Amino acid sequence: VIARAGQIVRIYNDDTTGHVLHTDGRPCPHGDTSNPVRKGNYYDCAIPSGTRAQTFLMWDHFLGSPSRGRFYIKVQ
């Protein structure tokens, strides 16, 4: 996903598994592990203004590894 600082990236769950976005707090907060995003719901990744241009690697927290369930946001 390519985004700009100050934007919100809305990530929809369209399968039957609950998901939590794993981040190190950048470019958006780590998802709530006690409240996974269920089918038909979404997680809003709010990218703060002032976030420097770079690519962020994230993944599904429950898959437990950056080698599984990868998700990238490139902030321009």
mmJSON file of the N, C-alpha and C atoms, coordinates in Angstrom:
{"data_MODEL":{"atom_site":{
"group_PDB":["ATOM","ATOM","ATOM","ATOM","ATOM","ATOM","ATOM","ATOM","ATOM","ATOM","ATOM","ATOM","ATOM","ATOM","ATOM","ATOM","ATOM","ATOM","ATOM","ATOM","ATOM","ATOM","ATOM","ATOM","ATOM","ATOM","ATOM","ATOM","ATOM","ATOM","ATOM","ATOM","ATOM","ATOM","ATOM","ATOM","ATOM","ATOM","ATOM","ATOM","ATOM","ATOM","ATOM","ATOM","ATOM","ATOM","ATOM","ATOM","ATOM","ATOM","ATOM","ATOM","ATOM","ATOM","ATOM","ATOM","ATOM","ATOM","ATOM","ATOM","ATOM","ATOM","ATOM","ATOM","ATOM","ATOM","ATOM","ATOM","ATOM","ATOM","ATOM","ATOM","ATOM","ATOM","ATOM","ATOM","ATOM","ATOM","ATOM","ATOM","ATOM","ATOM","ATOM","ATOM","ATOM","ATOM","ATOM","ATOM","ATOM","ATOM","ATOM","ATOM","ATOM","ATOM","ATOM","ATOM","ATOM","ATOM","ATOM","ATOM","ATOM","ATOM","ATOM","ATOM","ATOM","ATOM","ATOM","ATOM","ATOM","ATOM","ATOM","ATOM","ATOM","ATOM","ATOM","ATOM","ATOM","ATOM","ATOM","ATOM","ATOM","ATOM","ATOM","ATOM","ATOM","ATOM","ATOM","ATOM","ATOM","ATOM","ATOM","ATOM","ATOM","ATOM","ATOM","ATOM","ATOM","ATOM","ATOM","ATOM","ATOM","ATOM","ATOM","ATOM","ATOM","ATOM","ATOM","ATOM","ATOM","ATOM","ATOM","ATOM","ATOM","ATOM","ATOM","ATOM","ATOM","ATOM","ATOM","ATOM","ATOM","ATOM","ATOM","ATOM","ATOM","ATOM","ATOM","ATOM","ATOM","ATOM","ATOM","ATOM","ATOM","ATOM","ATOM","ATOM","ATOM","ATOM","ATOM","ATOM","ATOM","ATOM","ATOM","ATOM","ATOM","ATOM","ATOM","ATOM","ATOM","ATOM","ATOM","ATOM","ATOM","ATOM","ATOM","ATOM","ATOM","ATOM","ATOM","ATOM","ATOM","ATOM","ATOM","ATOM","ATOM","ATOM","ATOM","ATOM","ATOM","ATOM","ATOM","ATOM","ATOM","ATOM","ATOM","ATOM","ATOM","ATOM","ATOM","ATOM","ATOM","ATOM","ATOM","ATOM","ATOM","ATOM","ATOM","ATOM"],
"id":[1,2,3,4,5,6,7,8,9,10,11,12,13,14,15,16,17,18,19,20,21,22,23,24,25,26,27,28,29,30,31,32,33,34,35,36,37,38,39,40,41,42,43,44,45,46,47,48,49,50,51,52,53,54,55,56,57,58,59,60,61,62,63,64,65,66,67,68,69,70,71,72,73,74,75,76,77,78,79,80,81,82,83,84,85,86,87,88,89,90,91,92,93,94,95,96,97,98,99,100,101,102,103,104,105,106,107,108,109,110,111,112,113,114,115,116,117,118,119,120,121,122,123,124,125,126,127,128,129,130,131,132,133,134,135,136,137,138,139,140,141,142,143,144,145,146,147,148,149,150,151,152,153,154,155,156,157,158,159,160,161,162,163,164,165,166,167,168,169,170,171,172,173,174,175,176,177,178,179,180,181,182,183,184,185,186,187,188,189,190,191,192,193,194,195,196,197,198,199,200,201,202,203,204,205,206,207,208,209,210,211,212,213,214,215,216,217,218,219,220,221,222,223,224,225,226,227,228],
"type_symbol":["N","C","C","N","C","C","N","C","C","N","C","C","N","C","C","N","C","C","N","C","C","N","C","C","N","C","C","N","C","C","N","C","C","N","C","C","N","C","C","N","C","C","N","C","C","N","C","C","N","C","C","N","C","C","N","C","C","N","C","C","N","C","C","N","C","C","N","C","C","N","C","C","N","C","C","N","C","C","N","C","C","N","C","C","N","C","C","N","C","C","N","C","C","N","C","C","N","C","C","N","C","C","N","C","C","N","C","C","N","C","C","N","C","C","N","C","C","N","C","C","N","C","C","N","C","C","N","C","C","N","C","C","N","C","C","N","C","C","N","C","C","N","C","C","N","C","C","N","C","C","N","C","C","N","C","C","N","C","C","N","C","C","N","C","C","N","C","C","N","C","C","N","C","C","N","C","C","N","C","C","N","C","C","N","C","C","N","C","C","N","C","C","N","C","C","N","C","C","N","C","C","N","C","C","N","C","C","N","C","C","N","C","C","N","C","C","N","C","C","N","C","C","N","C","C","N","C","C"],
"label_atom_id":["N","CA","C","N","CA","C","N","CA","C","N","CA","C","N","CA","C","N","CA","C","N","CA","C","N","CA","C","N","CA","C","N","CA","C","N","CA","C","N","CA","C","N","CA","C","N","CA","C","N","CA","C","N","CA","C","N","CA","C","N","CA","C","N","CA","C","N","CA","C","N","CA","C","N","CA","C","N","CA","C","N","CA","C","N","CA","C","N","CA","C","N","CA","C","N","CA","C","N","CA","C","N","CA","C","N","CA","C","N","CA","C","N","CA","C","N","CA","C","N","CA","C","N","CA","C","N","CA","C","N","CA","C","N","CA","C","N","CA","C","N","CA","C","N","CA","C","N","CA","C","N","CA","C","N","CA","C","N","CA","C","N","CA","C","N","CA","C","N","CA","C","N","CA","C","N","CA","C","N","CA","C","N","CA","C","N","CA","C","N","CA","C","N","CA","C","N","CA","C","N","CA","C","N","CA","C","N","CA","C","N","CA","C","N","CA","C","N","CA","C","N","CA","C","N","CA","C","N","CA","C","N","CA","C","N","CA","C","N","CA","C","N","CA","C","N","CA","C","N","CA","C","N","CA","C","N","CA","C","N","CA","C","N","CA","C"],
"label_alt_id":[null,null,null,null,null,null,null,null,null,null,null,null,null,null,null,null,null,null,null,null,null,null,null,null,null,null,null,null,null,null,null,null,null,null,null,null,null,null,null,null,null,null,null,null,null,null,null,null,null,null,null,null,null,null,null,null,null,null,null,null,null,null,null,null,null,null,null,null,null,null,null,null,null,null,null,null,null,null,null,null,null,null,null,null,null,null,null,null,null,null,null,null,null,null,null,null,null,null,null,null,null,null,null,null,null,null,null,null,null,null,null,null,null,null,null,null,null,null,null,null,null,null,null,null,null,null,null,null,null,null,null,null,null,null,null,null,null,null,null,null,null,null,null,null,null,null,null,null,null,null,null,null,null,null,null,null,null,null,null,null,null,null,null,null,null,null,null,null,null,null,null,null,null,null,null,null,null,null,null,null,null,null,null,null,null,null,null,null,null,null,null,null,null,null,null,null,null,null,null,null,null,null,null,null,null,null,null,null,null,null,null,null,null,null,null,null,null,null,null,null,null,null,null,null,null,null,null,null],
"label_comp_id":["VAL","VAL","VAL","ILE","ILE","ILE","ALA","ALA","ALA","ARG","ARG","ARG","ALA","ALA","ALA","GLY","GLY","GLY","GLN","GLN","GLN","ILE","ILE","ILE","VAL","VAL","VAL","ARG","ARG","ARG","ILE","ILE","ILE","TYR","TYR","TYR","ASN","ASN","ASN","ASP","ASP","ASP","ASP","ASP","ASP","THR","THR","THR","THR","THR","THR","GLY","GLY","GLY","HIS","HIS","HIS","VAL","VAL","VAL","LEU","LEU","LEU","HIS","HIS","HIS","THR","THR","THR","ASP","ASP","ASP","GLY","GLY","GLY","ARG","ARG","ARG","PRO","PRO","PRO","CYS","CYS","CYS","PRO","PRO","PRO","HIS","HIS","HIS","GLY","GLY","GLY","ASP","ASP","ASP","THR","THR","THR","SER","SER","SER","ASN","ASN","ASN","PRO","PRO","PRO","VAL","VAL","VAL","ARG","ARG","ARG","LYS","LYS","LYS","GLY","GLY","GLY","ASN","ASN","ASN","TYR","TYR","TYR","TYR","TYR","TYR","ASP","ASP","ASP","CYS","CYS","CYS","ALA","ALA","ALA","ILE","ILE","ILE","PRO","PRO","PRO","SER","SER","SER","GLY","GLY","GLY","THR","THR","THR","ARG","ARG","ARG","ALA","ALA","ALA","GLN","GLN","GLN","THR","THR","THR","PHE","PHE","PHE","LEU","LEU","LEU","MET","MET","MET","TRP","TRP","TRP","ASP","ASP","ASP","HIS","HIS","HIS","PHE","PHE","PHE","LEU","LEU","LEU","GLY","GLY","GLY","SER","SER","SER","PRO","PRO","PRO","SER","SER","SER","ARG","ARG","ARG","GLY","GLY","GLY","ARG","ARG","ARG","PHE","PHE","PHE","TYR","TYR","TYR","ILE","ILE","ILE","LYS","LYS","LYS","VAL","VAL","VAL","GLN","GLN","GLN"],
"label_asym_id":["A","A","A","A","A","A","A","A","A","A","A","A","A","A","A","A","A","A","A","A","A","A","A","A","A","A","A","A","A","A","A","A","A","A","A","A","A","A","A","A","A","A","A","A","A","A","A","A","A","A","A","A","A","A","A","A","A","A","A","A","A","A","A","A","A","A","A","A","A","A","A","A","A","A","A","A","A","A","A","A","A","A","A","A","A","A","A","A","A","A","A","A","A","A","A","A","A","A","A","A","A","A","A","A","A","A","A","A","A","A","A","A","A","A","A","A","A","A","A","A","A","A","A","A","A","A","A","A","A","A","A","A","A","A","A","A","A","A","A","A","A","A","A","A","A","A","A","A","A","A","A","A","A","A","A","A","A","A","A","A","A","A","A","A","A","A","A","A","A","A","A","A","A","A","A","A","A","A","A","A","A","A","A","A","A","A","A","A","A","A","A","A","A","A","A","A","A","A","A","A","A","A","A","A","A","A","A","A","A","A","A","A","A","A","A","A","A","A","A","A","A","A","A","A","A","A","A","A"],
"label_entity_id":["1","1","1","1","1","1","1","1","1","1","1","1","1","1","1","1","1","1","1","1","1","1","1","1","1","1","1","1","1","1","1","1","1","1","1","1","1","1","1","1","1","1","1","1","1","1","1","1","1","1","1","1","1","1","1","1","1","1","1","1","1","1","1","1","1","1","1","1","1","1","1","1","1","1","1","1","1","1","1","1","1","1","1","1","1","1","1","1","1","1","1","1","1","1","1","1","1","1","1","1","1","1","1","1","1","1","1","1","1","1","1","1","1","1","1","1","1","1","1","1","1","1","1","1","1","1","1","1","1","1","1","1","1","1","1","1","1","1","1","1","1","1","1","1","1","1","1","1","1","1","1","1","1","1","1","1","1","1","1","1","1","1","1","1","1","1","1","1","1","1","1","1","1","1","1","1","1","1","1","1","1","1","1","1","1","1","1","1","1","1","1","1","1","1","1","1","1","1","1","1","1","1","1","1","1","1","1","1","1","1","1","1","1","1","1","1","1","1","1","1","1","1","1","1","1","1","1","1"],
"label_seq_id":[1,1,1,2,2,2,3,3,3,4,4,4,5,5,5,6,6,6,7,7,7,8,8,8,9,9,9,10,10,10,11,11,11,12,12,12,13,13,13,14,14,14,15,15,15,16,16,16,17,17,17,18,18,18,19,19,19,20,20,20,21,21,21,22,22,22,23,23,23,24,24,24,25,25,25,26,26,26,27,27,27,28,28,28,29,29,29,30,30,30,31,31,31,32,32,32,33,33,33,34,34,34,35,35,35,36,36,36,37,37,37,38,38,38,39,39,39,40,40,40,41,41,41,42,42,42,43,43,43,44,44,44,45,45,45,46,46,46,47,47,47,48,48,48,49,49,49,50,50,50,51,51,51,52,52,52,53,53,53,54,54,54,55,55,55,56,56,56,57,57,57,58,58,58,59,59,59,60,60,60,61,61,61,62,62,62,63,63,63,64,64,64,65,65,65,66,66,66,67,67,67,68,68,68,69,69,69,70,70,70,71,71,71,72,72,72,73,73,73,74,74,74,75,75,75,76,76,76],
"pdbx_PDB_ins_code":[null,null,null,null,null,null,null,null,null,null,null,null,null,null,null,null,null,null,null,null,null,null,null,null,null,null,null,null,null,null,null,null,null,null,null,null,null,null,null,null,null,null,null,null,null,null,null,null,null,null,null,null,null,null,null,null,null,null,null,null,null,null,null,null,null,null,null,null,null,null,null,null,null,null,null,null,null,null,null,null,null,null,null,null,null,null,null,null,null,null,null,null,null,null,null,null,null,null,null,null,null,null,null,null,null,null,null,null,null,null,null,null,null,null,null,null,null,null,null,null,null,null,null,null,null,null,null,null,null,null,null,null,null,null,null,null,null,null,null,null,null,null,null,null,null,null,null,null,null,null,null,null,null,null,null,null,null,null,null,null,null,null,null,null,null,null,null,null,null,null,null,null,null,null,null,null,null,null,null,null,null,null,null,null,null,null,null,null,null,null,null,null,null,null,null,null,null,null,null,null,null,null,null,null,null,null,null,null,null,null,null,null,null,null,null,null,null,null,null,null,null,null,null,null,null,null,null,null],
"Cartn_x":[0.851,0.0,0.894,0.567,1.295,0.387,0.925,0.135,1.013,0.378,1.082,0.86,1.806,1.655,0.356,-0.358,-1.635,-2.838,-2.621,-3.731,-4.071,-5.24,-5.664,-5.749,-5.083,-5.17,-6.151,-7.269,-8.294,-8.062,-7.85,-7.547,-8.745,-9.423,-10.617,-10.242,-11.0,-10.862,-11.991,-11.624,-12.652,-12.565,-11.876,-11.873,-12.459,-12.405,-13.072,-12.153,-10.903,-9.932,-9.811,-9.706,-9.446,-7.996,-7.752,-6.406,-6.075,-4.768,-4.253,-2.992,-2.939,-1.771,-0.636,0.489,1.669,2.568,2.817,3.723,4.628,5.678,6.5,6.06,4.801,4.236,4.351,4.941,5.096,4.677,4.016,3.565,2.267,1.739,0.51,0.618,-0.281,-0.206,-0.424,0.155,-0.063,-1.544,-2.108,-3.512,-3.736,-4.976,-5.374,-5.505,-4.582,-4.605,-5.812,-6.435,-7.631,-8.901,-8.759,-9.913,-9.526,-9.298,-8.918,-9.986,-9.545,-10.467,-11.136,-12.428,-13.215,-13.693,-14.199,-14.708,-15.693,-15.496,-16.392,-16.036,-15.075,-14.656,-13.32,-12.809,-11.591,-10.745,-9.5,-8.558,-8.101,-8.182,-7.706,-6.286,-5.367,-3.965,-3.79,-3.819,-3.686,-2.205,-1.747,-0.335,-0.173,0.56,0.673,1.312,0.867,1.538,2.988,3.866,5.28,6.02,5.298,5.964,6.876,8.139,9.106,8.865,9.236,9.073,9.937,9.304,9.983,8.952,9.423,8.542,8.552,7.368,7.205,6.735,7.434,7.036,6.195,5.022,4.137,3.675,2.969,2.445,1.304,0.647,-0.439,0.183,-0.172,0.4,0.288,-0.828,-1.057,-0.244,0.289,1.174,2.583,2.87,4.06,5.394,5.418,6.707,6.6,7.636,7.592,7.712,7.988,8.065,6.706,5.683,4.332,3.334,2.428,1.38,1.904,2.911,3.52,2.548,2.756,1.977,2.905,2.96,3.855,3.044,3.456,2.938,4.14,4.085,5.141,4.601,5.238,4.838,5.7,5.03,5.753,5.722],
"Cartn_y":[-1.168,0.0,1.227,2.19,3.453,4.522,5.261,6.279,7.492,8.531,9.747,10.003,10.696,11.079,11.858,11.578,12.228,11.457,10.403,9.615,8.446,7.878,6.663,5.55,4.441,3.253,2.304,2.033,1.148,-0.255,-1.201,-2.578,-3.447,-3.981,-4.806,-6.273,-6.975,-8.425,-9.051,-9.775,-10.418,-11.939,-12.472,-13.925,-14.271,-15.519,-15.958,-15.995,-15.556,-15.569,-14.184,-14.098,-12.823,-12.416,-11.143,-10.652,-9.464,-9.33,-8.178,-7.725,-6.458,-5.928,-5.756,-6.42,-6.319,-5.214,-4.201,-3.108,-2.84,-2.08,-1.617,-0.22,0.086,1.394,2.392,1.971,2.836,2.083,2.608,3.983,4.191,3.131,3.241,2.292,2.424,1.564,0.086,-0.751,-2.201,-2.451,-3.432,-3.787,-4.359,-4.376,-4.859,-6.384,-7.089,-8.559,-9.132,-8.358,-8.851,-8.626,-7.955,-7.648,-7.756,-8.998,-9.166,-8.632,-8.208,-7.732,-8.948,-9.046,-10.182,-9.928,-10.973,-10.884,-9.723,-8.925,-7.806,-6.532,-6.598,-5.412,-4.919,-3.863,-3.256,-2.667,-2.392,-1.709,-0.457,0.689,1.938,2.2,2.203,2.512,4.0,4.814,6.263,6.62,7.141,7.503,8.958,9.197,10.562,11.53,12.771,13.821,13.868,14.124,14.198,12.873,11.788,10.496,10.604,10.226,10.325,9.25,9.568,8.637,7.405,6.256,4.968,3.868,2.629,1.48,0.74,0.431,-0.239,-1.67,-2.623,-4.027,-4.321,-4.896,-5.33,-6.734,-7.382,-8.717,-9.017,-10.15,-10.591,-11.067,-10.442,-10.742,-12.224,-12.838,-14.224,-15.229,-14.793,-15.665,-15.649,-14.635,-14.617,-14.391,-13.985,-13.868,-12.93,-12.122,-11.267,-12.048,-13.34,-14.125,-14.695,-14.497,-14.985,-13.851,-13.721,-12.705,-11.288,-11.095,-9.773,-8.759,-7.521,-6.4,-5.183,-4.447,-3.296,-2.031,-0.955,0.377,1.243,1.813,2.726,4.139,4.9,6.291,7.155,7.974,8.856,10.276],
"Cartn_z":[0.0,0.0,0.0,-0.816,-0.834,-0.239,0.731,1.423,1.696,2.192,2.58,4.067,4.658,6.062,6.232,7.307,7.579,7.059,6.287,5.756,6.679,6.445,7.132,6.103,6.395,5.552,6.235,5.589,6.149,5.61,6.528,6.159,6.524,5.507,5.707,5.848,6.668,6.776,5.971,4.926,4.102,4.165,5.195,5.371,6.741,7.126,8.355,9.57,9.417,10.505,11.115,12.445,13.1,12.888,12.632,12.367,13.255,13.569,14.303,13.579,13.213,12.533,13.541,13.28,14.143,13.6,14.419,14.06,15.249,15.024,16.14,16.566,16.264,16.586,15.445,14.338,13.176,11.925,10.975,10.941,11.701,12.292,13.075,14.267,15.244,16.43,16.11,16.947,16.901,17.145,16.463,16.678,18.067,18.495,19.824,19.797,20.462,20.446,21.162,22.046,22.737,21.914,20.784,19.945,18.46,17.969,16.566,15.615,14.443,13.416,12.793,12.969,12.467,11.041,10.411,9.039,8.908,7.864,7.583,8.322,9.235,9.979,9.444,10.037,9.521,10.641,10.296,11.175,10.444,11.106,10.526,10.998,10.069,10.331,10.045,11.096,10.955,10.936,9.83,9.662,10.083,11.165,11.681,10.682,10.726,9.958,10.412,9.492,9.827,9.726,9.427,9.239,8.034,8.215,7.122,6.071,4.846,3.738,3.962,3.972,4.052,3.913,3.815,3.717,5.042,5.547,6.83,6.612,7.212,7.179,8.409,8.18,9.255,8.912,9.83,9.552,10.5,10.261,11.133,12.449,13.528,14.841,15.193,14.861,15.257,14.432,13.306,12.541,13.123,13.935,14.769,14.112,12.863,12.199,11.004,10.752,9.567,8.267,8.35,7.126,6.725,7.565,7.257,7.422,6.501,6.596,6.457,5.618,5.449,4.868,5.299,4.805,4.84,3.739,3.654,3.423,4.081,3.775,3.431,2.232,1.803,1.962,2.855,3.071,2.159,1.35,0.414,0.894],
"occupancy":[1.0,1.0,1.0,1.0,1.0,1.0,1.0,1.0,1.0,1.0,1.0,1.0,1.0,1.0,1.0,1.0,1.0,1.0,1.0,1.0,1.0,1.0,1.0,1.0,1.0,1.0,1.0,1.0,1.0,1.0,1.0,1.0,1.0,1.0,1.0,1.0,1.0,1.0,1.0,1.0,1.0,1.0,1.0,1.0,1.0,1.0,1.0,1.0,1.0,1.0,1.0,1.0,1.0,1.0,1.0,1.0,1.0,1.0,1.0,1.0,1.0,1.0,1.0,1.0,1.0,1.0,1.0,1.0,1.0,1.0,1.0,1.0,1.0,1.0,1.0,1.0,1.0,1.0,1.0,1.0,1.0,1.0,1.0,1.0,1.0,1.0,1.0,1.0,1.0,1.0,1.0,1.0,1.0,1.0,1.0,1.0,1.0,1.0,1.0,1.0,1.0,1.0,1.0,1.0,1.0,1.0,1.0,1.0,1.0,1.0,1.0,1.0,1.0,1.0,1.0,1.0,1.0,1.0,1.0,1.0,1.0,1.0,1.0,1.0,1.0,1.0,1.0,1.0,1.0,1.0,1.0,1.0,1.0,1.0,1.0,1.0,1.0,1.0,1.0,1.0,1.0,1.0,1.0,1.0,1.0,1.0,1.0,1.0,1.0,1.0,1.0,1.0,1.0,1.0,1.0,1.0,1.0,1.0,1.0,1.0,1.0,1.0,1.0,1.0,1.0,1.0,1.0,1.0,1.0,1.0,1.0,1.0,1.0,1.0,1.0,1.0,1.0,1.0,1.0,1.0,1.0,1.0,1.0,1.0,1.0,1.0,1.0,1.0,1.0,1.0,1.0,1.0,1.0,1.0,1.0,1.0,1.0,1.0,1.0,1.0,1.0,1.0,1.0,1.0,1.0,1.0,1.0,1.0,1.0,1.0,1.0,1.0,1.0,1.0,1.0,1.0,1.0,1.0,1.0,1.0,1.0,1.0,1.0,1.0,1.0,1.0,1.0,1.0],
"B_iso_or_equiv":[0.0,0.0,0.0,0.0,0.0,0.0,0.0,0.0,0.0,0.0,0.0,0.0,0.0,0.0,0.0,0.0,0.0,0.0,0.0,0.0,0.0,0.0,0.0,0.0,0.0,0.0,0.0,0.0,0.0,0.0,0.0,0.0,0.0,0.0,0.0,0.0,0.0,0.0,0.0,0.0,0.0,0.0,0.0,0.0,0.0,0.0,0.0,0.0,0.0,0.0,0.0,0.0,0.0,0.0,0.0,0.0,0.0,0.0,0.0,0.0,0.0,0.0,0.0,0.0,0.0,0.0,0.0,0.0,0.0,0.0,0.0,0.0,0.0,0.0,0.0,0.0,0.0,0.0,0.0,0.0,0.0,0.0,0.0,0.0,0.0,0.0,0.0,0.0,0.0,0.0,0.0,0.0,0.0,0.0,0.0,0.0,0.0,0.0,0.0,0.0,0.0,0.0,0.0,0.0,0.0,0.0,0.0,0.0,0.0,0.0,0.0,0.0,0.0,0.0,0.0,0.0,0.0,0.0,0.0,0.0,0.0,0.0,0.0,0.0,0.0,0.0,0.0,0.0,0.0,0.0,0.0,0.0,0.0,0.0,0.0,0.0,0.0,0.0,0.0,0.0,0.0,0.0,0.0,0.0,0.0,0.0,0.0,0.0,0.0,0.0,0.0,0.0,0.0,0.0,0.0,0.0,0.0,0.0,0.0,0.0,0.0,0.0,0.0,0.0,0.0,0.0,0.0,0.0,0.0,0.0,0.0,0.0,0.0,0.0,0.0,0.0,0.0,0.0,0.0,0.0,0.0,0.0,0.0,0.0,0.0,0.0,0.0,0.0,0.0,0.0,0.0,0.0,0.0,0.0,0.0,0.0,0.0,0.0,0.0,0.0,0.0,0.0,0.0,0.0,0.0,0.0,0.0,0.0,0.0,0.0,0.0,0.0,0.0,0.0,0.0,0.0,0.0,0.0,0.0,0.0,0.0,0.0,0.0,0.0,0.0,0.0,0.0,0.0],
"pdbx_formal_charge":[null,null,null,null,null,null,null,null,null,null,null,null,null,null,null,null,null,null,null,null,null,null,null,null,null,null,null,null,null,null,null,null,null,null,null,null,null,null,null,null,null,null,null,null,null,null,null,null,null,null,null,null,null,null,null,null,null,null,null,null,null,null,null,null,null,null,null,null,null,null,null,null,null,null,null,null,null,null,null,null,null,null,null,null,null,null,null,null,null,null,null,null,null,null,null,null,null,null,null,null,null,null,null,null,null,null,null,null,null,null,null,null,null,null,null,null,null,null,null,null,null,null,null,null,null,null,null,null,null,null,null,null,null,null,null,null,null,null,null,null,null,null,null,null,null,null,null,null,null,null,null,null,null,null,null,null,null,null,null,null,null,null,null,null,null,null,null,null,null,null,null,null,null,null,null,null,null,null,null,null,null,null,null,null,null,null,null,null,null,null,null,null,null,null,null,null,null,null,null,null,null,null,null,null,null,null,null,null,null,null,null,null,null,null,null,null,null,null,null,null,null,null,null,null,null,null,null,null],
"auth_seq_id":[1,1,1,2,2,2,3,3,3,4,4,4,5,5,5,6,6,6,7,7,7,8,8,8,9,9,9,10,10,10,11,11,11,12,12,12,13,13,13,14,14,14,15,15,15,16,16,16,17,17,17,18,18,18,19,19,19,20,20,20,21,21,21,22,22,22,23,23,23,24,24,24,25,25,25,26,26,26,27,27,27,28,28,28,29,29,29,30,30,30,31,31,31,32,32,32,33,33,33,34,34,34,35,35,35,36,36,36,37,37,37,38,38,38,39,39,39,40,40,40,41,41,41,42,42,42,43,43,43,44,44,44,45,45,45,46,46,46,47,47,47,48,48,48,49,49,49,50,50,50,51,51,51,52,52,52,53,53,53,54,54,54,55,55,55,56,56,56,57,57,57,58,58,58,59,59,59,60,60,60,61,61,61,62,62,62,63,63,63,64,64,64,65,65,65,66,66,66,67,67,67,68,68,68,69,69,69,70,70,70,71,71,71,72,72,72,73,73,73,74,74,74,75,75,75,76,76,76],
"auth_comp_id":["VAL","VAL","VAL","ILE","ILE","ILE","ALA","ALA","ALA","ARG","ARG","ARG","ALA","ALA","ALA","GLY","GLY","GLY","GLN","GLN","GLN","ILE","ILE","ILE","VAL","VAL","VAL","ARG","ARG","ARG","ILE","ILE","ILE","TYR","TYR","TYR","ASN","ASN","ASN","ASP","ASP","ASP","ASP","ASP","ASP","THR","THR","THR","THR","THR","THR","GLY","GLY","GLY","HIS","HIS","HIS","VAL","VAL","VAL","LEU","LEU","LEU","HIS","HIS","HIS","THR","THR","THR","ASP","ASP","ASP","GLY","GLY","GLY","ARG","ARG","ARG","PRO","PRO","PRO","CYS","CYS","CYS","PRO","PRO","PRO","HIS","HIS","HIS","GLY","GLY","GLY","ASP","ASP","ASP","THR","THR","THR","SER","SER","SER","ASN","ASN","ASN","PRO","PRO","PRO","VAL","VAL","VAL","ARG","ARG","ARG","LYS","LYS","LYS","GLY","GLY","GLY","ASN","ASN","ASN","TYR","TYR","TYR","TYR","TYR","TYR","ASP","ASP","ASP","CYS","CYS","CYS","ALA","ALA","ALA","ILE","ILE","ILE","PRO","PRO","PRO","SER","SER","SER","GLY","GLY","GLY","THR","THR","THR","ARG","ARG","ARG","ALA","ALA","ALA","GLN","GLN","GLN","THR","THR","THR","PHE","PHE","PHE","LEU","LEU","LEU","MET","MET","MET","TRP","TRP","TRP","ASP","ASP","ASP","HIS","HIS","HIS","PHE","PHE","PHE","LEU","LEU","LEU","GLY","GLY","GLY","SER","SER","SER","PRO","PRO","PRO","SER","SER","SER","ARG","ARG","ARG","GLY","GLY","GLY","ARG","ARG","ARG","PHE","PHE","PHE","TYR","TYR","TYR","ILE","ILE","ILE","LYS","LYS","LYS","VAL","VAL","VAL","GLN","GLN","GLN"],
"auth_asym_id":["A","A","A","A","A","A","A","A","A","A","A","A","A","A","A","A","A","A","A","A","A","A","A","A","A","A","A","A","A","A","A","A","A","A","A","A","A","A","A","A","A","A","A","A","A","A","A","A","A","A","A","A","A","A","A","A","A","A","A","A","A","A","A","A","A","A","A","A","A","A","A","A","A","A","A","A","A","A","A","A","A","A","A","A","A","A","A","A","A","A","A","A","A","A","A","A","A","A","A","A","A","A","A","A","A","A","A","A","A","A","A","A","A","A","A","A","A","A","A","A","A","A","A","A","A","A","A","A","A","A","A","A","A","A","A","A","A","A","A","A","A","A","A","A","A","A","A","A","A","A","A","A","A","A","A","A","A","A","A","A","A","A","A","A","A","A","A","A","A","A","A","A","A","A","A","A","A","A","A","A","A","A","A","A","A","A","A","A","A","A","A","A","A","A","A","A","A","A","A","A","A","A","A","A","A","A","A","A","A","A","A","A","A","A","A","A","A","A","A","A","A","A","A","A","A","A","A","A"],
"auth_atom_id":["N","CA","C","N","CA","C","N","CA","C","N","CA","C","N","CA","C","N","CA","C","N","CA","C","N","CA","C","N","CA","C","N","CA","C","N","CA","C","N","CA","C","N","CA","C","N","CA","C","N","CA","C","N","CA","C","N","CA","C","N","CA","C","N","CA","C","N","CA","C","N","CA","C","N","CA","C","N","CA","C","N","CA","C","N","CA","C","N","CA","C","N","CA","C","N","CA","C","N","CA","C","N","CA","C","N","CA","C","N","CA","C","N","CA","C","N","CA","C","N","CA","C","N","CA","C","N","CA","C","N","CA","C","N","CA","C","N","CA","C","N","CA","C","N","CA","C","N","CA","C","N","CA","C","N","CA","C","N","CA","C","N","CA","C","N","CA","C","N","CA","C","N","CA","C","N","CA","C","N","CA","C","N","CA","C","N","CA","C","N","CA","C","N","CA","C","N","CA","C","N","CA","C","N","CA","C","N","CA","C","N","CA","C","N","CA","C","N","CA","C","N","CA","C","N","CA","C","N","CA","C","N","CA","C","N","CA","C","N","CA","C","N","CA","C","N","CA","C","N","CA","C","N","CA","C","N","CA","C","N","CA","C","N","CA","C"],
"pdbx_PDB_model_num":[1,1,1,1,1,1,1,1,1,1,1,1,1,1,1,1,1,1,1,1,1,1,1,1,1,1,1,1,1,1,1,1,1,1,1,1,1,1,1,1,1,1,1,1,1,1,1,1,1,1,1,1,1,1,1,1,1,1,1,1,1,1,1,1,1,1,1,1,1,1,1,1,1,1,1,1,1,1,1,1,1,1,1,1,1,1,1,1,1,1,1,1,1,1,1,1,1,1,1,1,1,1,1,1,1,1,1,1,1,1,1,1,1,1,1,1,1,1,1,1,1,1,1,1,1,1,1,1,1,1,1,1,1,1,1,1,1,1,1,1,1,1,1,1,1,1,1,1,1,1,1,1,1,1,1,1,1,1,1,1,1,1,1,1,1,1,1,1,1,1,1,1,1,1,1,1,1,1,1,1,1,1,1,1,1,1,1,1,1,1,1,1,1,1,1,1,1,1,1,1,1,1,1,1,1,1,1,1,1,1,1,1,1,1,1,1,1,1,1,1,1,1,1,1,1,1,1,1]
}}}
